[in-house]
Amino acid sequence: MWDALLSAGSQTLQPGVVWAVVCALPVGLLFGLLPGLSGLTAMAVLIPFVYGMDGFAGLAFLLTAHAVVSTGGSVTAILLGIPGSPPNAATVVDGVPLRNAGFGGTAVGAALTASAVGGVFGALVLLVLLPVLRPVILMFGPAETFLLSLMGLTFLAAVGAGSPAKGLFAGAFGIFISFIGYEPVSGVPRYWFDYDYLLDGLRLIPLALGLFAIPELVALASGGSLEQSKGDLPGKQLFDGCKAVFSRMGLVLRSSAIGSIIGIIPGVGGETAPFVAYAAARQSDKNPERYGTGIIEGVIAPEASNNAKEGGALVPTLVFGVPGSSGMALLLGAFLVLGLQPGPNFLRDHLDIGLGLVLILAVVNVLAAGLMLALTPLLARVVNVPPRLLVPFLLTLALLGAYSTENNMQDVLFTFVFGAVGLACVRFGFNRAALLLGFVLGPAVERYLEIALNIYGPAFIVRPICLILIALMVIALAAPKLTARLRRRPA
């Protein structure tokens, strides 16, 4: 193990690897800053560049670009209210109220620092688990994965402030629209209304951009949510945000652990982790009603889990050759392009490469946060740009992000369709984050439920891990009411 770690360190310091990381870092941050360009898009665009590269350098190049996308996206989510990538949507909930209250610098400093700490935590989890996790992952079959996904759905009412009933309704609507297209097991098309575009289902990027970008741009054009926070983000605010993270290390570590665990389980989806971490932070807080009004904990929790999930997602990718997320699926393709085959034999023959990727993951998260902290005062000047100039530019970027996913103009059309849905959610108080979370988790819940029923029948719920997950869901749902009753009880 130690020999492999020393070999990994020496490989990481090779000039070709260092150069690959230096080139990929700003590219990944740029993909995060531009609305709609996710880590998956970054991977897809950059894979052709690894042809002919050394195997480890090529993997370092792609992993660096993918791992830092969410770090760049957090700045866009806070300053503009538009998630740079779908996982950053959870940061909008408290990031924008903080910005509007004049604490945008504090929010950005906290988000970037939490991202760095979460990324290092995820890398450490990967370092510890790579040699020992294989038996544990084998314990999670379709039944356990279904209940893990369902556990994410139980947090729908807790994501953000507002009416839990409206949050559940928004989540249910998200689940329903995730059913559009081919049924995953039988292949029968559903709810497609003889419209060919819907056969493959709705796309995540147009949905996320429509729900979050369009309402924010409409608000900006009509009088400006950004107008409320004009001015530079002073260095003191950034420093205060950094301090806020280290004074809340319990929250950071819990959120990072949630991100790592969700990243490890294939099929749950990387976009889920920030929402679950946010909901867990809200449920464990003594005053959960503060969430959604602009508190720093609402920024720290999702951003810590956001970057920690990448270390978790690498575990099944390297151990079994089963991608832990859609981005890891492309990285798996890059392994094959570079002549490497992930799986148990990979760890036996190339443990040094796996550990090298751990080191890369830890280092680039810290470098990305430092670079963004240095650039934030410059990027923050965007809030001083007149809305008549800013809105067309941002709308163009958002629509380009929607179009670039599939090079399909109908994605642009559906960005406006979901923009109308997002405006309705804002107008009537429905939770947009819950809708997005329902959409992300819906396919996993349906797919794994059907497989679990076919294999085990209804008795799958009495499997040991399933019982533990059910107990955790019951506790999560009952905790807020029990806590409220205890607070009302006279001392």
C-alpha positions in Angstrom: 0.0 0.0 0.0 2.7 2.5 1.0 4.8 1.5 -2.0 1.8 2.2 -4.3 1.2 5.5 -2.5 4.8 6.6 -3.1 4.6 5.5 -6.7 1.4 7.5 -7.1 3.0 10.6 -5.6 6.0 10.4 -8.0 3.7 9.9 -11.0 1.6 12.9 -10.0 4.6 15.1 -10.0 5.6 14.1 -13.6 5.8 17.1 -15.9 3.2 15.7 -18.3 0.7 15.1 -15.4 1.3 18.6 -13.9 0.8 20.2 -17.3 -2.4 18.2 -17.9 -3.8 19.4 -14.5 -2.7 23.0 -15.2 -4.5 23.0 -18.6 -7.7 21.3 -17.3 -8.2 23.4 -14.2 -9.3 26.7 -15.8 -11.3 24.8 -18.5 -13.3 23.0 -15.8 -13.9 26.2 -13.9 -15.1 27.9 -17.1 -17.5 25.1 -17.7 -18.8 25.6 -14.2 -19.2 29.4 -14.5 -21.1 29.2 -17.7 -24.8 28.2 -17.0 -25.7 24.8 -18.3 -22.3 23.5 -19.1 -22.0 20.6 -16.6 -19.2 18.3 -15.7 -20.7 15.8 -18.1 -20.4 18.3 -20.9 -16.8 19.1 -20.0 -15.9 15.4 -20.1 -17.6 14.9 -23.5 -15.9 17.9 -25.0 -12.4 17.0 -23.7 -12.3 13.3 -24.2 -10.9 13.7 -27.8 -7.9 15.5 -26.4 -6.7 12.5 -24.4 -6.0 10.4 -27.6 -2.3 9.7 -27.6 -1.7 10.9 -24.1 0.0 8.9 -21.4 -2.7 6.9 -19.5 -2.4 8.6 -16.1 -1.9 12.1 -17.6 -5.1 11.6 -19.7 -7.1 10.5 -16.7 -5.7 13.4 -14.6 -6.7 15.8 -17.4 -10.3 14.6 -17.5 -10.8 14.1 -13.8 -9.5 17.6 -13.0 -11.9 19.3 -15.5 -14.8 17.3 -14.2 -14.1 17.7 -10.5 -13.9 21.5 -10.4 -17.0 22.3 -12.4 -19.2 22.5 -9.3 -16.7 24.8 -7.7 -17.0 27.3 -10.5 -20.8 26.8 -10.7 -21.2 27.9 -7.0 -20.0 31.4 -7.8 -22.5 31.8 -10.7 -25.3 30.3 -8.4 -24.7 33.0 -5.7 -23.8 36.1 -7.8 -26.4 35.5 -10.5 -28.9 33.1 -9.0 -28.3 30.8 -11.9 -26.7 27.4 -11.1 -23.6 27.0 -13.2 -24.2 23.2 -13.2 -27.3 21.3 -12.0 -25.9 20.3 -8.6 -25.4 23.9 -7.8 -29.1 24.5 -7.8 -29.3 23.7 -4.0 -26.8 26.6 -3.4 -29.2 29.1 -4.9 -31.8 28.6 -2.1 -29.8 30.5 0.5 -27.0 31.9 -1.6 -29.2 34.4 -3.4 -30.9 35.8 -0.2 -27.4 36.2 1.3 -26.3 38.1 -1.8 -29.4 40.3 -1.8 -28.8 41.1 1.9 -25.3 42.4 1.0 -23.3 39.3 2.1 -22.5 37.8 -1.3 -18.8 37.8 -0.6 -19.4 35.8 2.6 -21.5 33.3 0.7 -19.0 32.9 -2.0 -16.1 32.5 0.4 -18.0 29.9 2.4 -19.1 28.0 -0.8 -15.5 27.9 -2.2 -13.9 26.8 1.1 -16.6 24.2 1.7 -16.0 22.9 -1.8 -12.3 22.6 -1.1 -12.8 20.8 2.2 -15.5 18.5 0.8 -13.3 17.6 -2.2 -10.4 16.7 0.1 -12.8 14.7 2.3 -14.1 12.8 -0.7 -10.5 12.0 -1.8 -9.7 10.7 1.7 -12.8 8.5 1.7 -11.6 7.1 -1.7 -8.1 6.6 -0.3 -9.4 4.6 2.7 -12.1 2.7 0.9 -10.4 1.6 -2.3 -8.7 -1.4 -0.9 -11.5 -2.6 1.4 -14.9 -1.5 0.0 -15.6 -4.2 -2.5 -17.6 -6.5 -0.1 -19.6 -3.5 1.1 -20.6 -2.4 -2.4 -21.7 -5.9 -3.3 -24.2 -5.7 -0.4 -26.2 -3.0 -2.2 -28.4 -4.7 -4.8 -31.4 -3.2 -6.6 -33.6 -3.4 -3.4 -31.2 -1.4 -1.3 -30.5 1.1 -4.1 -34.3 1.6 -4.5 -34.7 2.4 -0.8 -31.6 4.7 -0.9 -33.2 6.6 -3.7 -36.5 6.7 -1.9 -34.7 8.0 1.2 -33.7 11.0 -0.9 -37.3 11.6 -1.8 -38.3 11.6 1.8 -36.3 14.8 2.1 -38.4 16.6 -0.5 -40.5 18.4 2.1 -37.4 19.6 3.9 -35.5 21.1 0.9 -35.7 24.8 1.4 -38.2 26.9 3.2 -42.0 27.1 2.5 -44.9 24.8 2.8 -44.0 21.1 3.1 -47.2 20.2 1.2 -46.1 22.4 -1.7 -42.7 20.9 -1.6 -44.1 17.4 -1.8 -46.4 18.4 -4.7 -43.4 19.9 -6.6 -41.4 16.8 -5.9 -44.3 14.6 -7.1 -44.6 16.6 -10.3 -40.8 16.2 -10.8 -41.2 12.4 -10.4 -44.1 12.4 -12.9 -42.3 14.3 -15.7 -39.3 11.9 -15.2 -41.6 9.1 -16.4 -41.9 10.7 -19.9 -40.2 8.6 -22.5 -39.4 4.9 -22.7 -40.1 2.8 -19.7 -36.6 1.7 -18.5 -37.3 -2.1 -18.2 -40.0 -2.9 -20.8 -39.1 -0.2 -23.3 -42.7 0.9 -23.8 -43.0 4.7 -24.5 -45.1 6.7 -22.1 -46.7 10.2 -22.1 -45.0 11.1 -25.3 -48.1 12.5 -27.1 -46.7 11.4 -30.5 -44.0 14.0 -30.2 -40.7 12.3 -31.1 -38.6 14.6 -28.9 -40.3 13.2 -25.7 -39.4 9.5 -26.5 -36.0 9.9 -24.9 -37.5 11.8 -22.0 -36.9 15.4 -20.8 -33.3 16.6 -20.5 -31.9 17.7 -17.2 -30.0 20.8 -18.4 -33.0 22.5 -20.1 -35.1 21.7 -17.0 -32.5 23.1 -14.6 -31.9 26.2 -16.7 -35.6 26.8 -17.2 -36.5 26.5 -13.5 -33.7 28.6 -12.2 -32.2 30.8 -14.9 -35.3 32.1 -16.6 -37.1 33.4 -13.4 -33.9 35.0 -12.2 -33.4 36.8 -15.6 -37.0 37.9 -15.6 -36.6 39.3 -12.1 -33.4 41.1 -13.2 -35.0 42.6 -16.3 -38.0 43.8 -14.3 -36.1 45.7 -11.7 -33.2 43.6 -10.6 -32.5 41.2 -7.9 -28.9 42.0 -8.6 -29.6 45.7 -8.0 -30.0 44.9 -4.3 -26.4 43.9 -4.0 -24.4 46.2 -6.2 -20.8 46.8 -5.4 -17.6 44.8 -5.1 -17.3 41.8 -2.8 -14.7 43.0 -0.3 -11.9 40.7 0.8 -13.1 40.8 4.4 -16.4 39.2 3.4 -14.5 36.4 1.5 -12.4 35.8 4.6 -15.5 35.8 6.9 -17.0 33.1 4.6 -13.8 31.0 4.9 -13.9 31.4 8.7 -17.6 30.4 8.8 -16.7 27.0 7.3 -14.0 26.2 9.8 -16.3 27.2 12.7 -18.9 24.7 11.5 -16.7 21.7 10.8 -19.4 19.3 12.2 -21.8 20.5 9.4 -19.0 20.3 6.8 -18.0 16.8 7.7 -21.6 15.5 7.9 -22.4 17.0 4.5 -19.2 15.7 3.0 -20.0 12.2 4.3 -23.5 12.4 2.8 -21.9 13.4 -0.6 -19.4 10.6 -0.5 -22.0 7.9 0.5 -24.4 9.0 -2.3 -21.6 9.2 -4.8 -20.6 5.6 -4.0 -24.0 4.1 -4.8 -24.4 3.8 -8.6 -27.7 5.0 -10.0 -28.7 7.5 -7.3 -27.2 10.4 -9.2 -24.7 13.1 -8.3 -27.2 15.8 -8.5 -29.0 14.3 -5.5 -26.2 14.8 -3.0 -26.4 18.6 -2.5 -30.1 18.5 -1.9 -30.0 15.6 0.6 -27.1 17.4 2.4 -29.1 20.6 2.5 -32.2 18.9 3.8 -30.2 17.0 6.4 -28.6 20.2 7.6 -32.1 21.9 7.8 -33.6 19.0 9.8 -30.8 18.9 12.3 -30.8 22.6 12.9 -32.5 24.1 16.0 -34.2 26.7 13.9 -35.0 25.0 10.5 -37.3 27.8 9.5 -34.2 30.0 8.9 -33.2 27.9 5.9 -34.2 29.6 2.6 -34.0 33.1 4.1 -30.3 33.5 3.6 -28.1 31.6 6.2 -24.5 30.5 5.7 -25.2 26.9 6.6 -27.5 26.7 3.6 -24.5 27.4 1.4 -21.9 25.3 3.2 -23.9 22.0 3.3 -24.7 21.6 -0.4 -21.2 22.8 -1.5 -19.3 20.5 0.8 -21.3 17.5 -0.4 -21.1 18.6 -4.0 -17.3 18.1 -4.3 -17.2 15.2 -1.8 -19.5 13.1 -4.1 -16.8 12.9 -6.8 -14.5 10.9 -4.6 -17.4 8.6 -3.7 -18.4 8.2 -7.4 -14.8 7.1 -8.3 -15.1 4.1 -5.9 -17.4 1.9 -7.9 -15.8 3.2 -11.1 -12.4 1.9 -10.1 -13.4 -1.1 -8.0 -16.0 -2.6 -10.3 -15.9 -0.7 -13.6 -19.4 0.4 -12.8 -19.7 4.2 -13.2 -20.9 6.0 -10.0 -22.4 8.9 -12.0 -22.9 10.0 -15.6 -19.6 11.9 -15.6 -17.8 8.7 -14.4 -19.4 6.8 -17.3 -17.5 9.0 -19.6 -14.4 8.7 -17.5 -14.8 4.9 -17.8 -14.9 5.3 -21.6 -11.6 7.3 -21.3 -10.1 4.4 -19.4 -10.8 2.1 -22.3 -9.5 4.7 -24.8 -6.2 4.9 -22.9 -5.9 1.1 -22.7 -6.9 0.6 -19.1 -9.7 -1.7 -17.7 -11.2 -0.7 -14.4 -12.3 -3.4 -12.0 -10.9 -5.6 -9.3 -8.0 -6.5 -11.5 -7.2 -2.9 -12.1 -6.7 -2.3 -8.3 -4.5 -5.4 -8.2 -2.3 -4.3 -11.2 -2.6 -0.5 -11.1 -3.3 0.5 -7.5 -0.7 3.3 -7.9 -2.9 4.9 -10.7 -6.0 4.7 -8.5 -4.1 6.3 -5.6 -2.7 8.9 -8.0 -6.2 9.9 -9.0 -7.0 10.3 -5.2 -4.1 12.8 -4.9 -5.2 14.6 -8.1 -8.7 14.9 -6.7 -7.5 16.4 -3.4 -5.1 18.8 -4.9 -7.3 20.2 -7.7 -10.2 20.9 -5.3 -7.9 23.1 -3.2 -6.3 24.8 -6.2 -9.7 25.5 -7.8 -11.0 27.1 -4.6 -7.9 29.2 -4.2 -8.1 30.4 -7.9 -11.8 31.3 -7.6 -11.2 33.2 -4.4 -8.6 35.2 -6.1 -10.8 35.9 -9.1 -14.1 36.5 -7.3 -13.6 40.3 -6.7 -13.2 40.6 -10.5 -16.1 38.3 -11.3 -18.3 40.1 -8.8 -18.2 43.3 -10.9 -20.9 41.6 -13.0 -23.4 42.9 -10.5 -22.6 46.5 -11.6 -23.4 45.8 -15.2 -26.7 47.4 -16.3 -29.5 44.8 -16.6 -30.3 45.8 -20.2 -26.8 44.6 -21.1 -26.5 41.7 -18.7 -29.9 40.0 -19.4 -29.4 39.4 -23.1 -25.8 38.1 -22.5 -26.8 35.7 -19.7 -29.9 34.5 -21.6 -27.7 33.8 -24.6 -25.3 31.8 -22.4 -28.1 29.9 -20.9 -29.7 29.0 -24.2 -26.3 28.0 -25.6 -25.8 25.7 -22.6 -29.2 24.1 -23.2 -28.5 23.7 -27.0 -24.9 22.3 -26.5 -26.1 19.2 -24.5 -27.6 17.5 -27.5 -27.2 20.1 -30.3 -31.0 20.2 -30.5 -33.1 23.4 -30.8 -36.0 21.7 -29.1 -33.9 21.8 -25.9 -34.0 25.5 -26.2 -37.8 25.5 -26.6 -38.2 23.3 -23.5 -35.9 25.7 -21.6 -38.6 28.4 -22.1 -41.3 25.8 -21.2 -39.7 25.1 -17.9 -38.9 28.8 -17.5 -42.7 29.3 -17.4 -43.0 26.5 -14.8 -40.2 28.1 -12.8 -42.0 31.5 -12.9 -45.2 29.8 -11.7 -43.3 28.1 -8.9 -41.9 31.4 -7.7 -45.3 33.1 -8.0 -47.3 30.5 -6.1 -44.6 29.4 -3.6 -43.8 25.9 -4.9 -40.3 24.6 -4.3 -38.2 24.5 -7.5 -35.4 22.5 -5.8 -37.8 19.8 -4.8 -39.1 19.6 -8.4 -35.6 19.2 -9.7 -34.8 16.6 -7.0 -37.9 14.6 -7.9 -37.0 14.6 -11.6 -33.5 13.4 -10.8 -34.5 10.6 -8.5 -37.7 9.4 -10.3 -36.0 7.1 -12.8 -33.8 5.4 -10.1 -36.8 4.8 -7.9 -38.8 3.3 -10.7 -36.1 1.2 -12.2 -34.8 -0.4 -9.0 -38.2 -1.0 -7.6 -39.2 -3.0 -10.7 -36.0 -5.0 -10.6 -36.2 -5.6 -6.9 -39.8 -6.9 -7.2 -38.8 -9.2 -10.1 -36.0 -10.7 -8.1 -37.3 -10.8 -4.5 -41.0 -9.9 -4.6 -42.5 -7.7 -2.0 -40.5 -9.4 0.7 -37.4 -7.4 -0.4 -38.3 -4.8 2.3 -37.3 -7.2 5.1 -33.7 -7.5 3.9 -31.3 -6.3 6.6 -30.0 -3.2 4.9 -33.5 -2.4 3.6 -34.8 -2.4 7.2 -32.0 0.0 8.3 -32.8 2.4 5.4 -36.6 2.2 6.2 -35.8 3.0 9.9 -33.6 6.0 8.8 -36.5 7.3 6.6 -39.0 7.0 9.5 -36.6 8.9 11.8 -35.9 11.6 9.2 -39.7 12.2 8.7 -40.6 12.1 12.4 -37.6 14.1 13.7 -38.9 17.6 12.9 -42.3 17.0 14.7 -40.7 15.4 17.7 -38.2 18.2 18.0 -40.9 20.8 17.8 -42.9 19.0 20.5 -39.9 18.8 22.8 -39.3 22.6 22.3 -42.9 23.4 23.2 -42.7 21.3 26.4 -42.2 23.5 29.4 -38.9 23.2 31.2 
